[in-house]
Amino acid sequence: MEPSQPPQDSQPPRQGWPAPEQSNPMATPPAPLAGSPYTAPGPYGPGPYSPYGPQGPGAAEVPFGTNGMAVASLVTGIVCCLPPLGLIFGLIALPQIRKKNQTGKGFALAGIILSSISSVLVTVALLTGGFGEMWHGFKSGMDEAARSKSALSLRTGECFEVDGKLESYTTDVEIVNCAKPHDGEVAGSFLVTGFDTWPGEDPIDKLAEERCAEISSAYSMDNWAIPEHVWDYYYMPSRQSWRTGDRAVTCTLAVDEGEPLKGSLRADETTLDPDQLHYLRNLNPVENAVFEEPDEDADADLAANKAWAARVHTSIVDASRGLRSHRWSGTAVKPVADLGKELDAAAKQWDKLARSADADAYWETYEVAFEALPEDIGTDARAALGLAGPAGNSRSA
């Protein structure tokens, strides 16, 4: 509520003290009494109430701030990172303080004393070897801090250890050399898009499951080199991190239980030679198609199983053609040619399986088709190409 205005004819408020008499501003002020220690009052007089402070002879000068070098001397003296600097800053600050009428003399003196003590201690440490131990401890601490990262900042190809079991929202991991035992390796990452607000865990989880399978397959193309107890694992945003702008899903190949990993699982365009890359690009689709067998058998869903057999047949035919289209080098020529013949024979059986008239005919051909396409097919070609051999630990991409 705004205050109301007083009536125009209202009387002015009464003063607590009598109003001073009006004086003639042009009148000459009275001269001070002889021997009086006080000067005459006046707006510009040298009296103690002058708006500009004491100006008479012998009045104290106002200091012009605190000297910055003095403050720097004290700080470097306390921190003790570079002891001589505090001593130097303090010696520079003292004459500046006197010349510029500044404060900070106490800071400068304290910095000089602390820096002198630190310099003596460092000199003794250098002579006795103690400095080396101190530096080693400092460096070890910095290295450990550099290795400890948030899972959100992991980069492709980094190997890491997790404190405890793998959890969906683990944020602290330790980066380690891939040659040392570790729990997981980063295959890549992607950003969640298409949601203006937090969508919940289920949509992100479903998206991560699909995308990370693709990313891991591209990162480690040699399926036979991946142990059975290694699985696709991912870190996804939480409700809290989503509010801060986190949209990244980090895809990894990780061990939940069993022997830790040792060595990198990376097998992509950056690590494979042209022959290895061409072989895996053509044979991996066959393995993937075989592992996509329907959950329900032919008795329950014949159509789905016949469609699956047709997809396997197509992948086998494409693989055989792909192998023949490439110019192989060295000792890989013959084993790859032999593999092509095996694939052609298997393709016939899988085509027959896909054309089964009924469930009985399907089961009659089922075993024959799998025998024509054994899990270790291509072992000799892999050995010639320098790829992983069968060790009972292969898994689908």
Number of C-alpha atoms within 10 A of each C-alpha: 3 4 5 6 6 9 7 6 6 7 8 7 6 8 7 6 6 7 8 6 6 6 7 8 7 6 7 7 11 8 8 12 10 6 6 8 8 11 13 14 15 11 9 10 16 19 17 14 13 14 11 10 13 17 14 11 7 7 9 9 10 10 11 11 12 16 20 17 23 28 22 21 30 26 19 22 30 17 13 17 13 15 24 21 22 34 28 18 23 30 18 15 25 21 12 17 22 11 9 13 15 18 19 20 20 14 24 31 20 22 30 26 18 24 30 19 17 22 20 14 15 18 14 13 15 12 10 10 11 15 16 12 11 12 11 12 12 11 12 12 12 12 11 12 12 11 15 17 16 13 23 20 10 22 15 16 16 17 30 26 21 17 10 8 12 18 12 13 12 16 14 14 19 20 23 18 14 19 11 13 16 23 27 29 28 26 30 22 23 15 13 15 9 7 8 6 9 16 12 11 12 9 10 18 17 10 12 23 14 10 16 23 20 16 20 23 21 18 23 21 22 28 22 21 19 21 17 15 16 21 18 19 25 25 21 27 24 16 14 10 14 15 12 8 9 16 20 19 23 25 28 30 26 24 23 16 11 10 13 17 24 15 14 18 24 24 21 17 14 9 12 17 13 12 16 22 18 16 22 20 16 19 20 18 20 22 19 16 19 19 14 13 16 15 10 11 14 17 13 11 13 19 16 17 23 25 16 21 27 20 19 26 27 17 22 28 19 17 24 21 14 16 20 12 10 13 9 19 12 8 12 18 15 15 17 23 15 13 18 21 12 17 22 17 15 22 24 16 22 27 19 19 26 24 15 21 12 13 17 12 13 21 15 12 17 18 13 14 21 14 11 18 22 10 14 13 15 21 17 18 22 20 15 17 22 14 20 15 18 16 10 11 14 19 18 18 22
